Amino acid sequence: MKAKQFDKLAKEAFGSMLQDFGFTSDQSRGCTFYRRVNDDLYHLIIPDLLRSGERYDVMVFPFCPRLDPLFSEKFPDSLGIPTGSFCYLAPSGVGPDQTLFEASSEERFFSVFNSQVAPLLKTMAVGYLDQVQSLENMLPLIRSPHQKALASFYVHGDAASRVQLEQQRDRLAALDTDDKTVSAILGLIESLLSTPA
């Protein structure tokens, strides 16, 4: 299956079910579904077709706009995943077990969606996200080092997170600072570190 066909089918299938839980894909160029919880938090569900075009996985994660200074440019399709590889929808819940769902044809896509994916979205994905209602709830789930340091700063304050922020500043400074994302994150960290406690 081609990516455009998959996006169309996923928008139809996922969209018809997830809209009942407040999700939309209106701003997505593909099939990224999101709902705004509050000014500080979004929930995202992204069906992602593998290169073979035969199967896909589903990524489920929360996101706080304050963790990415380029949020408005990247939202909703190009955000990093704060929970890293612990984002996959599986029969056991949302975590590191990457379950693959068949999408070899339109008929097979809908059959597998209705029998396997839709029940997991209701019981596992939405339930998992419903538990994350604030950045404080999200903090223990974050695996990205710089995002964890930023979240810790916002939740616990300067004194508790200064060492983490300094470590991430030094780590990122060693990377390609011509990269727009790295440069923006470094700028954000520097501004937070220069803020009086």
Backbone as a chain_set.jsonl record, in Angstrom:
{"seq": "MKAKQFDKLAKEAFGSMLQDFGFTSDQSRGCTFYRRVNDDLYHLIIPDLLRSGERYDVMVFPFCPRLDPLFSEKFPDSLGIPTGSFCYLAPSGVGPDQTLFEASSEERFFSVFNSQVAPLLKTMAVGYLDQVQSLENMLPLIRSPHQKALASFYVHGDAASRVQLEQQRDRLAALDTDDKTVSAILGLIESLLSTPA", "coords": {"N": [[0.841, -1.187, 0.0], [0.504, 2.236, -0.774], [1.76, 5.279, 0.723], [0.009, 7.534, 0.616], [-2.483, 6.365, 0.124], [-2.699, 4.823, 2.427], [-2.75, 6.859, 4.405], [-5.185, 8.062, 3.764], [-7.038, 5.954, 4.252], [-6.494, 5.496, 6.973], [-7.164, 7.969, 8.08], [-9.892, 7.892, 7.713], [-10.74, 5.506, 9.118], [-9.49, 5.58, 11.746], [-10.183, 8.186, 12.361], [-13.039, 8.212, 12.453], [-13.517, 6.74, 14.727], [-11.902, 7.876, 16.78], [-12.781, 10.489, 16.975], [-14.882, 10.503, 18.732], [-13.628, 10.607, 21.125], [-12.555, 13.05, 21.275], [-10.49, 13.592, 19.486], [-8.801, 14.872, 16.585], [-7.693, 15.273, 13.166], [-7.285, 17.489, 11.774], [-5.254, 19.481, 11.277], [-3.232, 18.004, 10.271], [-0.945, 16.843, 7.798], [-0.784, 14.267, 7.128], [-1.783, 11.474, 8.793], [-1.987, 12.136, 11.556], [-3.36, 12.101, 14.688], [-4.783, 14.132, 17.168], [-5.489, 15.638, 20.363], [-6.304, 18.479, 22.21], [-5.535, 18.943, 25.493], [-5.128, 20.894, 27.427], [-3.665, 24.215, 27.725], [-1.073, 23.399, 28.057], [-0.705, 20.789, 27.258], [-0.961, 18.097, 24.947], [-2.503, 15.227, 23.465], [-1.439, 12.555, 21.436], [-2.016, 10.33, 18.71], [-0.692, 8.204, 16.405], [-0.917, 6.456, 13.524], [1.449, 4.61, 11.753], [2.828, 3.839, 8.762], [4.916, 1.207, 7.721], [7.975, 0.991, 5.782], [7.74, -1.055, 3.91], [5.099, -1.03, 3.231], [3.229, -2.866, 3.876], [2.538, -3.289, 6.51], [1.765, -1.642, 9.669], [2.476, 0.406, 12.557], [1.246, 1.764, 15.685], [1.631, 4.771, 17.254], [1.518, 6.239, 20.456], [1.296, 8.965, 22.507], [1.863, 11.607, 24.96], [2.283, 15.188, 24.688], [3.998, 18.158, 25.509], [3.872, 21.52, 24.683], [5.814, 23.293, 25.68], [8.154, 21.859, 25.737], [9.411, 21.926, 23.326], [10.845, 24.369, 21.511], [10.223, 24.873, 18.878], [7.659, 24.116, 18.499], [5.238, 25.179, 17.32], [5.894, 25.218, 14.62], [6.342, 22.553, 14.054], [4.103, 21.08, 14.843], [1.233, 19.215, 13.794], [2.643, 17.03, 12.858], [5.436, 16.597, 12.986], [6.628, 16.328, 15.475], [8.902, 15.376, 18.061], [9.129, 12.306, 19.967], [8.468, 12.238, 23.23], [8.4, 10.062, 24.967], [9.98, 8.224, 23.794], [10.85, 5.007, 22.581], [8.887, 3.834, 24.053], [6.22, 3.994, 23.235], [4.468, 2.502, 21.767], [1.433, 1.029, 20.641], [-0.015, -1.859, 21.887], [-1.318, -5.189, 22.569], [-0.754, -5.528, 25.25], [-0.752, -2.999, 26.246], [0.354, 0.459, 26.223], [3.633, 0.884, 25.299], [7.003, -0.435, 25.009], [6.677, -2.581, 23.283], [6.441, -3.213, 20.048], [3.81, -3.65, 18.2], [2.737, -4.892, 15.117], [0.439, -4.136, 12.577], [-1.61, -5.418, 9.989], [-1.687, -4.151, 6.653], [-1.995, -4.759, 3.972], [-3.822, -4.578, 1.943], [-6.759, -2.655, 1.081], [-9.089, -3.913, 1.976], [-8.028, -5.742, 3.835], [-6.838, -3.96, 5.61], [-9.088, -2.645, 6.802], [-10.384, -4.827, 7.954], [-8.499, -5.793, 9.846], [-8.206, -3.456, 11.331], [-10.796, -3.128, 12.46], [-11.076, -5.523, 13.96], [-8.773, -5.746, 15.58], [-7.246, -3.288, 16.025], [-9.052, -1.099, 16.645], [-10.374, -1.974, 19.101], [-8.109, -1.922, 20.805], [-7.379, 0.751, 20.708], [-9.504, 1.919, 22.09], [-9.45, 0.615, 24.625], [-6.765, 0.614, 25.493], [-5.064, 2.753, 24.366], [-6.535, 5.264, 24.608], [-7.226, 5.106, 27.3], [-4.682, 5.079, 28.499], [-3.705, 7.639, 27.759], [-5.653, 9.235, 28.965], [-4.873, 9.228, 31.597], [-2.844, 11.018, 31.709], [-2.783, 14.162, 32.405], [-1.428, 16.473, 32.846], [1.743, 18.239, 32.766], [3.186, 17.428, 34.918], [2.109, 14.867, 35.454], [3.042, 13.683, 33.147], [5.813, 13.726, 33.298], [7.201, 11.403, 34.572], [7.079, 9.61, 32.456], [8.685, 10.489, 30.413], [11.396, 9.957, 28.265], [13.286, 11.101, 26.663], [16.297, 12.757, 27.05], [16.855, 15.624, 27.072], [14.281, 16.675, 27.027], [13.246, 15.64, 29.372], [14.814, 16.98, 31.242], [13.986, 19.619, 30.754], [11.224, 19.409, 31.36], [11.413, 18.722, 34.053], [12.474, 21.091, 35.071], [10.287, 22.844, 34.644], [8.352, 21.637, 36.257], [9.52, 21.086, 38.819], [11.164, 23.225, 39.379], [13.975, 25.548, 39.386], [16.226, 24.97, 41.151], [16.127, 22.191, 41.6], [16.498, 21.144, 39.079], [18.634, 22.274, 37.748], [21.23, 21.066, 37.422], [20.652, 18.926, 35.706], [19.758, 20.38, 33.455], [22.102, 21.772, 32.786], [23.776, 19.627, 32.11], [22.459, 18.678, 29.823], [22.652, 20.924, 28.197], [25.438, 20.966, 27.747], [25.746, 18.485, 26.459], [24.182, 18.811, 24.131], [25.467, 20.982, 22.982], [27.72, 19.846, 21.988], [26.862, 18.655, 19.739], [25.699, 19.115, 16.313], [25.411, 22.351, 16.045], [24.412, 23.882, 14.058], [22.146, 22.781, 13.271], [18.743, 23.379, 13.154], [16.824, 22.595, 15.085], [18.394, 21.654, 17.253], [19.8, 23.983, 17.842], [17.681, 25.694, 18.603], [16.716, 24.391, 20.909], [18.974, 24.491, 22.539], [19.117, 27.266, 22.853], [16.75, 27.699, 24.315], [17.309, 26.264, 26.682], [19.55, 27.691, 27.614], [18.332, 30.167, 28.117], [16.603, 29.486, 30.192], [18.428, 28.701, 32.159], [19.612, 31.111, 32.662], [17.693, 32.484, 33.966], [16.746, 34.119, 36.922], [16.748, 32.362, 40.032]], "CA": [[0.0, 0.0, 0.0], [1.234, 3.501, -0.839], [1.553, 6.127, 1.902], [-1.181, 8.379, 0.458], [-3.66, 5.51, 0.298], [-2.761, 4.481, 3.847], [-3.198, 8.042, 5.149], [-6.623, 8.236, 3.501], [-7.775, 4.915, 4.979], [-6.31, 5.712, 8.408], [-7.973, 9.132, 8.473], [-11.291, 7.448, 7.753], [-10.991, 4.515, 10.171], [-9.119, 6.124, 13.052], [-10.939, 9.419, 12.584], [-14.435, 7.961, 12.828], [-13.553, 6.23, 16.099], [-11.236, 8.754, 17.741], [-13.499, 11.755, 17.163], [-15.73, 10.348, 19.924], [-12.781, 10.851, 22.293], [-12.043, 14.411, 21.178], [-9.331, 13.697, 18.6], [-8.98, 15.336, 15.214], [-6.467, 15.283, 12.363], [-7.519, 18.632, 10.886], [-4.04, 20.213, 10.895], [-2.219, 17.033, 9.839], [-0.772, 16.575, 6.367], [-0.926, 12.821, 6.991], [-2.868, 10.928, 9.632], [-1.688, 12.356, 12.965], [-4.556, 12.461, 15.452], [-4.395, 14.834, 18.387], [-6.505, 16.39, 21.089], [-5.722, 19.444, 23.137], [-6.03, 18.736, 26.855], [-5.106, 22.253, 27.974], [-2.61, 25.004, 27.074], [0.229, 22.795, 28.32], [-0.65, 19.358, 26.965], [-1.689, 17.464, 23.847], [-2.412, 13.774, 23.323], [-1.295, 12.214, 20.023], [-2.092, 8.945, 18.255], [-0.199, 8.256, 15.028], [-0.674, 5.22, 12.772], [2.655, 4.862, 10.966], [3.059, 2.772, 7.794], [6.307, 0.819, 7.529], [8.44, 1.199, 4.404], [7.261, -2.132, 3.028], [3.728, -0.739, 2.839], [2.385, -4.031, 4.191], [2.127, -3.271, 7.921], [1.946, -0.356, 10.352], [2.345, 0.412, 14.009], [0.501, 2.915, 16.186], [2.35, 5.451, 18.329], [0.604, 6.914, 21.374], [2.113, 9.7, 23.467], [1.5, 12.978, 25.299], [3.301, 16.182, 24.336], [3.864, 19.499, 26.088], [4.488, 22.495, 23.787], [6.991, 23.949, 26.273], [9.333, 21.008, 25.592], [10.002, 22.126, 22.006], [10.68, 25.773, 21.117], [9.712, 24.933, 17.51], [6.381, 23.392, 18.529], [4.242, 25.684, 16.372], [6.312, 24.834, 13.271], [6.349, 21.089, 13.897], [2.825, 20.473, 15.194], [1.271, 18.02, 14.635], [3.244, 15.874, 12.184], [6.895, 16.452, 13.08], [7.082, 16.411, 16.863], [9.625, 14.226, 18.6], [8.316, 11.508, 20.893], [9.122, 12.343, 24.535], [8.467, 8.753, 25.629], [10.886, 7.373, 23.023], [10.289, 3.76, 22.045], [7.82, 3.377, 24.941], [5.042, 4.684, 22.705], [3.742, 1.654, 20.824], [0.183, 0.391, 21.042], [0.072, -3.32, 21.85], [-2.338, -5.811, 23.421], [-0.362, -5.379, 26.653], [-0.861, -1.59, 26.616], [1.251, 1.357, 25.501], [4.976, 0.66, 25.818], [8.054, -0.705, 24.027], [6.35, -3.718, 22.408], [5.946, -2.69, 18.78], [2.907, -4.556, 17.507], [2.509, -4.491, 13.738], [-0.896, -4.455, 12.087], [-1.56, -5.64, 8.544], [-2.297, -3.162, 5.768], [-1.574, -5.195, 2.638], [-4.852, -4.151, 0.996], [-7.806, -1.877, 1.746], [-9.962, -4.861, 2.675], [-7.299, -6.276, 4.996], [-6.671, -2.848, 6.548], [-10.313, -2.44, 7.576], [-10.635, -6.04, 8.731], [-7.582, -5.789, 11.001], [-8.538, -2.291, 12.161], [-12.025, -3.391, 13.227], [-10.948, -6.653, 14.886], [-7.631, -5.638, 16.494], [-6.776, -1.941, 16.366], [-10.092, -0.292, 17.288], [-10.516, -2.311, 20.522], [-6.925, -1.475, 21.547], [-7.449, 2.208, 20.831], [-10.465, 2.245, 23.158], [-9.102, 0.084, 25.947], [-5.381, 0.866, 25.881], [-4.519, 4.067, 23.995], [-7.275, 6.369, 25.222], [-7.079, 4.958, 28.75], [-3.317, 5.506, 28.842], [-3.618, 9.096, 27.634], [-6.544, 9.86, 29.951], [-4.161, 9.335, 32.878], [-1.847, 12.085, 31.605], [-3.553, 15.396, 32.307], [-0.562, 17.614, 33.125], [3.163, 17.976, 32.57], [3.628, 16.676, 36.1], [1.739, 13.464, 35.166], [3.823, 13.229, 31.995], [7.245, 13.701, 33.606], [7.798, 10.062, 34.747], [7.036, 8.854, 31.195], [9.601, 11.075, 29.438], [12.675, 9.258, 28.133], [14.204, 12.002, 25.973], [17.05, 13.425, 28.117], [16.689, 17.082, 27.174], [12.892, 16.971, 27.362], [13.085, 15.325, 30.787], [15.426, 18.095, 31.98], [13.084, 20.773, 30.623], [10.004, 19.139, 32.133], [11.786, 18.792, 35.468], [12.586, 22.519, 35.385], [8.952, 23.442, 34.722], [7.574, 21.013, 37.335], [10.179, 21.133, 40.131], [11.861, 24.485, 39.587], [15.375, 25.718, 39.018], [17.207, 24.319, 42.027], [16.066, 20.733, 41.441], [16.776, 20.699, 37.713], [19.753, 23.009, 37.144], [22.298, 20.153, 37.01], [20.149, 18.229, 34.508], [19.765, 21.315, 32.327], [23.493, 22.028, 32.417], [24.272, 18.429, 31.419], [21.862, 18.634, 28.486], [23.261, 22.017, 27.424], [26.772, 20.522, 27.335], [25.592, 17.382, 25.503], [23.669, 19.341, 22.867], [26.47, 21.888, 22.418], [28.703, 19.013, 21.29], [26.248, 18.208, 18.487], [25.699, 20.086, 15.227], [24.605, 23.495, 16.478], [23.8, 24.506, 12.886], [20.826, 22.166, 13.151], [17.753, 24.331, 13.659], [16.202, 22.079, 16.308], [19.405, 21.654, 18.32], [20.055, 25.391, 18.168], [16.522, 26.23, 19.324], [16.667, 23.778, 22.239], [20.083, 25.098, 23.281], [18.697, 28.622, 23.209], [15.765, 27.61, 25.383], [17.999, 25.842, 27.911], [20.361, 28.83, 28.069], [17.453, 31.194, 28.687], [16.109, 28.999, 31.492], [19.542, 28.722, 33.108], [19.936, 32.503, 33.003], [16.59, 33.032, 34.737], [17.015, 34.099, 38.366], [16.015, 31.301, 40.761]], "C": [[0.887, 1.252, 0.0], [0.853, 4.375, 0.36], [0.284, 6.963, 1.785], [-2.462, 7.581, 0.65], [-3.828, 5.147, 1.776], [-3.283, 5.666, 4.661], [-4.7, 8.254, 4.988], [-7.453, 7.221, 4.295], [-7.695, 5.134, 6.48], [-7.125, 6.902, 8.888], [-9.441, 8.737, 8.614], [-11.554, 6.552, 8.962], [-10.697, 5.067, 11.559], [-9.974, 7.338, 13.384], [-12.354, 9.17, 13.058], [-14.544, 7.455, 14.258], [-13.017, 7.244, 17.103], [-11.946, 10.088, 17.94], [-14.414, 11.694, 18.39], [-14.957, 10.623, 21.212], [-12.086, 12.21, 22.198], [-10.837, 14.602, 20.276], [-9.739, 14.198, 17.22], [-7.65, 15.174, 14.478], [-6.486, 16.482, 11.424], [-6.24, 19.32, 10.402], [-2.947, 19.291, 10.345], [-2.166, 16.903, 8.324], [-0.952, 15.084, 6.093], [-2.096, 12.324, 7.812], [-2.455, 10.97, 11.107], [-2.955, 12.833, 13.656], [-4.12, 13.065, 16.78], [-5.629, 15.423, 19.062], [-5.785, 17.301, 22.072], [-6.363, 19.241, 24.496], [-6.166, 20.082, 27.552], [-3.974, 23.005, 27.279], [-1.255, 24.31, 27.122], [0.345, 21.348, 27.867], [-1.534, 18.957, 25.784], [-1.527, 15.954, 23.967], [-2.353, 13.468, 21.831], [-1.389, 10.707, 19.803], [-1.746, 8.96, 16.763], [-0.042, 6.851, 14.446], [0.45, 5.479, 11.773], [2.963, 3.655, 10.081], [4.545, 2.483, 7.664], [6.678, 0.949, 6.054], [7.92, 0.155, 3.428], [5.861, -1.849, 2.499], [2.754, -1.852, 3.166], [1.816, -3.979, 5.607], [2.375, -1.881, 8.508], [1.912, -0.571, 11.859], [1.557, 1.657, 14.399], [1.264, 3.49, 17.373], [1.374, 6.304, 19.134], [1.455, 7.65, 22.405], [1.524, 11.082, 23.79], [2.612, 13.925, 24.854], [2.967, 17.526, 24.964], [4.559, 20.501, 25.17], [5.741, 23.162, 24.359], [8.268, 23.126, 26.143], [10.013, 21.173, 24.236], [9.776, 23.571, 21.575], [10.165, 25.942, 19.687], [8.35, 24.24, 17.387], [5.419, 23.865, 17.44], [4.594, 25.346, 14.928], [6.133, 23.34, 13.024], [4.98, 20.435, 14.099], [1.926, 20.352, 13.971], [2.153, 16.887, 14.101], [4.719, 15.614, 12.472], [7.441, 16.595, 14.497], [7.919, 15.182, 17.207], [8.729, 13.496, 19.597], [9.0, 11.5, 22.257], [9.299, 10.998, 25.238], [9.346, 7.764, 24.872], [10.184, 6.137, 22.487], [9.198, 3.18, 22.941], [6.494, 4.016, 24.523], [4.129, 3.782, 21.885], [2.48, 1.031, 21.422], [0.301, -1.115, 20.835], [-1.045, -3.903, 22.708], [-2.031, -5.672, 24.92], [-0.478, -3.939, 27.144], [0.019, -0.73, 25.732], [2.632, 1.213, 26.122], [5.943, 0.316, 24.709], [7.754, -1.848, 23.052], [5.686, -3.215, 21.13], [5.111, -3.749, 18.063], [2.651, -4.015, 16.104], [1.158, -5.006, 13.264], [-0.869, -4.485, 10.559], [-2.309, -4.562, 7.773], [-1.944, -3.488, 4.316], [-2.576, -4.812, 1.549], [-5.889, -3.357, 1.779], [-8.715, -2.79, 2.566], [-9.297, -5.381, 3.95], [-7.102, -5.187, 6.054], [-7.91, -2.703, 7.428], [-10.648, -3.649, 8.45], [-9.784, -6.057, 10.0], [-7.883, -4.609, 11.914], [-9.73, -2.6, 13.053], [-11.84, -4.482, 14.273], [-9.846, -6.469, 15.928], [-7.351, -4.217, 16.968], [-7.83, -1.144, 17.134], [-10.285, -0.669, 18.763], [-9.321, -1.843, 21.365], [-6.903, 0.04, 21.706], [-8.358, 2.592, 21.991], [-9.963, 1.827, 24.532], [-7.714, 0.481, 26.42], [-4.929, 2.3, 25.605], [-5.221, 5.212, 24.717], [-7.155, 6.308, 26.746], [-5.721, 5.419, 29.246], [-3.226, 7.029, 28.825], [-4.502, 9.815, 28.65], [-5.861, 10.055, 31.304], [-3.152, 10.476, 32.889], [-2.581, 13.397, 31.338], [-2.722, 16.656, 32.568], [0.884, 17.234, 32.829], [3.719, 17.183, 33.752], [3.299, 15.185, 35.952], [2.646, 12.86, 34.105], [5.29, 12.987, 32.341], [7.828, 12.296, 33.792], [7.863, 9.234, 33.466], [8.095, 9.304, 30.2], [10.945, 10.348, 29.457], [13.714, 10.098, 27.383], [14.959, 12.821, 27.023], [16.823, 14.934, 28.219], [15.243, 17.457, 27.514], [12.603, 16.666, 28.829], [13.655, 16.454, 31.648], [14.535, 19.337, 31.928], [11.82, 20.584, 31.457], [10.275, 19.237, 33.628], [11.899, 20.25, 35.917], [11.197, 23.13, 35.587], [8.144, 22.907, 35.906], [8.198, 21.274, 38.71], [10.934, 22.42, 40.412], [13.348, 24.398, 39.328], [16.339, 24.894, 39.858], [17.272, 22.818, 41.787], [16.553, 20.275, 40.069], [17.988, 21.363, 37.064], [20.855, 22.073, 36.634], [21.89, 19.403, 35.745], [20.208, 19.137, 33.279], [21.189, 21.598, 31.854], [24.091, 20.84, 31.661], [23.737, 18.362, 29.993], [22.388, 19.759, 27.597], [24.62, 21.577, 26.884], [26.687, 19.414, 26.287], [25.165, 17.91, 24.135], [24.68, 20.262, 22.194], [27.532, 21.121, 21.646], [28.16, 18.486, 19.958], [26.349, 19.312, 17.439], [24.793, 21.258, 15.6], [24.078, 24.304, 15.291], [22.414, 23.915, 12.636], [19.811, 23.064, 13.853], [17.14, 23.877, 14.994], [17.172, 22.13, 17.476], [19.661, 23.076, 18.791], [18.913, 25.992, 18.986], [16.444, 25.677, 20.746], [17.785, 24.339, 23.12], [19.724, 26.503, 23.736], [17.704, 28.63, 24.351], [16.43, 27.247, 26.706], [18.827, 26.986, 28.479], [19.486, 29.904, 28.714], [16.902, 30.764, 30.047], [17.211, 29.051, 32.55], [19.906, 30.148, 33.519], [18.83, 33.182, 33.8], [16.936, 33.015, 36.222], [16.143, 33.075, 39.08], [14.907, 31.898, 41.594]], "O": [[1.899, 1.304, 0.699], [-0.227, 4.231, 0.934], [-0.452, 7.091, 2.764], [-3.414, 8.061, 1.265], [-4.937, 5.16, 2.311], [-4.158, 5.498, 5.51], [-5.399, 8.581, 5.947], [-8.445, 7.58, 4.929], [-8.69, 4.983, 7.189], [-7.711, 6.862, 9.97], [-10.136, 9.193, 9.521], [-12.476, 6.803, 9.738], [-11.552, 5.026, 12.444], [-10.431, 7.508, 14.514], [-12.827, 9.846, 13.971], [-15.543, 7.706, 14.932], [-13.613, 7.446, 18.161], [-11.743, 10.751, 18.957], [-14.688, 12.72, 19.013], [-15.555, 10.845, 22.265], [-11.147, 12.49, 22.943], [-10.218, 15.666, 20.295], [-10.859, 13.98, 16.759], [-6.609, 14.962, 15.1], [-5.793, 16.496, 10.406], [-6.153, 19.702, 9.235], [-1.862, 19.753, 9.994], [-3.197, 16.857, 7.653], [-1.237, 14.685, 4.965], [-3.246, 12.692, 7.573], [-2.56, 9.97, 11.817], [-3.551, 13.838, 13.265], [-3.201, 12.567, 17.431], [-6.658, 15.668, 18.431], [-4.784, 16.922, 22.679], [-7.58, 19.35, 24.642], [-7.182, 20.372, 28.184], [-3.38, 22.481, 26.336], [-0.381, 24.607, 26.308], [1.39, 20.73, 28.068], [-2.672, 19.405, 25.642], [-0.533, 15.467, 24.505], [-3.111, 14.037, 21.046], [-0.901, 9.916, 20.611], [-2.404, 9.627, 15.964], [0.874, 6.127, 14.835], [0.407, 6.46, 11.029], [3.315, 2.584, 10.577], [5.348, 3.404, 7.514], [5.806, 1.008, 5.187], [7.688, 0.452, 2.256], [5.474, -2.361, 1.449], [1.587, -1.796, 2.78], [0.758, -4.544, 5.882], [3.089, -1.061, 7.931], [1.402, -1.572, 12.361], [1.241, 2.496, 13.556], [1.514, 2.803, 18.364], [0.52, 6.994, 18.577], [2.252, 7.025, 23.104], [0.781, 11.65, 22.991], [3.753, 13.503, 24.668], [1.82, 17.971, 24.956], [5.749, 20.339, 24.901], [6.632, 23.553, 23.605], [9.356, 23.636, 26.41], [11.087, 20.612, 24.018], [8.641, 23.964, 21.302], [9.718, 27.028, 19.317], [7.948, 23.831, 16.298], [4.848, 23.048, 16.717], [3.701, 25.202, 14.093], [5.809, 22.921, 11.912], [4.732, 19.349, 13.577], [1.853, 21.289, 13.177], [2.388, 15.901, 14.799], [5.204, 14.511, 12.224], [8.606, 16.951, 14.68], [7.67, 14.087, 16.703], [7.695, 14.019, 20.014], [10.013, 10.822, 22.428], [10.238, 10.818, 26.013], [9.448, 6.599, 25.259], [9.057, 6.215, 21.997], [8.637, 2.133, 22.619], [5.744, 4.516, 25.362], [3.117, 4.246, 21.36], [2.476, 0.57, 22.564], [0.666, -1.584, 19.757], [-1.657, -3.181, 23.496], [-2.939, -5.695, 25.751], [-0.318, -3.682, 28.337], [0.388, -1.131, 24.628], [2.795, 1.395, 27.328], [5.735, 0.73, 23.568], [8.502, -2.057, 22.097], [4.514, -2.84, 21.134], [5.651, -4.635, 17.4], [2.383, -2.827, 15.926], [0.785, -6.152, 13.515], [-0.191, -3.678, 9.922], [-3.39, -4.12, 8.162], [-1.633, -2.593, 3.531], [-2.222, -4.733, 0.373], [-5.894, -3.387, 3.009], [-9.064, -2.479, 3.705], [-9.925, -5.451, 5.007], [-7.189, -5.459, 7.251], [-7.802, -2.646, 8.653], [-11.142, -3.492, 9.567], [-10.291, -6.305, 11.094], [-7.824, -4.741, 13.137], [-9.686, -2.363, 14.26], [-12.393, -4.38, 15.368], [-9.963, -6.979, 17.042], [-7.233, -3.969, 18.168], [-7.52, -0.57, 18.178], [-10.356, 0.224, 19.607], [-9.497, -1.418, 22.507], [-6.454, 0.55, 22.732], [-8.029, 3.477, 22.781], [-10.041, 2.596, 25.489], [-7.498, 0.666, 27.618], [-4.46, 2.986, 26.513], [-4.572, 6.035, 25.363], [-7.0, 7.338, 27.402], [-5.617, 6.071, 30.286], [-2.724, 7.635, 29.772], [-4.14, 10.885, 29.14], [-6.233, 10.946, 32.068], [-2.658, 10.861, 33.949], [-2.95, 13.703, 30.204], [-3.243, 17.771, 32.519], [1.208, 16.058, 32.662], [4.622, 16.363, 33.588], [4.123, 14.335, 36.289], [2.977, 11.676, 34.157], [5.936, 12.131, 31.737], [8.877, 12.012, 33.214], [8.617, 8.263, 33.395], [8.384, 8.587, 29.241], [11.549, 10.149, 30.511], [14.908, 9.816, 27.472], [14.326, 13.518, 27.816], [16.624, 15.464, 29.312], [15.006, 18.445, 28.209], [11.803, 17.357, 29.46], [13.06, 16.839, 32.655], [14.354, 20.022, 32.935], [11.4, 21.492, 32.174], [9.461, 19.773, 34.379], [11.47, 20.599, 37.017], [10.955, 23.838, 36.564], [7.344, 23.636, 36.492], [7.497, 21.638, 39.654], [11.307, 22.684, 41.555], [13.901, 23.325, 39.085], [17.186, 24.189, 39.31], [18.357, 22.237, 41.771], [16.977, 19.13, 39.918], [18.328, 21.034, 35.927], [21.36, 22.266, 35.528], [22.69, 19.26, 34.82], [20.647, 18.723, 32.206], [21.446, 21.656, 30.651], [24.823, 21.024, 30.688], [24.472, 18.029, 29.064], [22.552, 19.577, 26.39], [24.924, 21.786, 25.71], [27.466, 19.401, 25.334], [25.714, 17.511, 23.108], [24.743, 20.319, 20.966], [28.174, 21.673, 20.752], [28.909, 17.938, 19.15], [27.012, 20.325, 17.66], [23.57, 21.173, 15.488], [23.378, 25.298, 15.484], [21.613, 24.474, 11.886], [20.003, 23.456, 15.004], [16.963, 24.68, 15.91], [16.822, 22.592, 18.562], [19.73, 23.34, 19.991], [19.153, 26.718, 19.951], [16.139, 26.415, 21.683], [17.573, 24.628, 24.297], [19.997, 26.884, 24.875], [17.794, 29.462, 25.253], [16.143, 27.858, 27.735], [18.812, 27.227, 29.686], [19.856, 30.481, 29.736], [16.754, 31.59, 30.948], [16.955, 29.404, 33.701], [20.446, 30.365, 34.603], [18.993, 34.312, 34.26], [17.379, 31.986, 36.731], [14.957, 32.934, 38.781], [14.185, 31.17, 42.274]]}, "num_chains": 1, "name": "protein.A"}
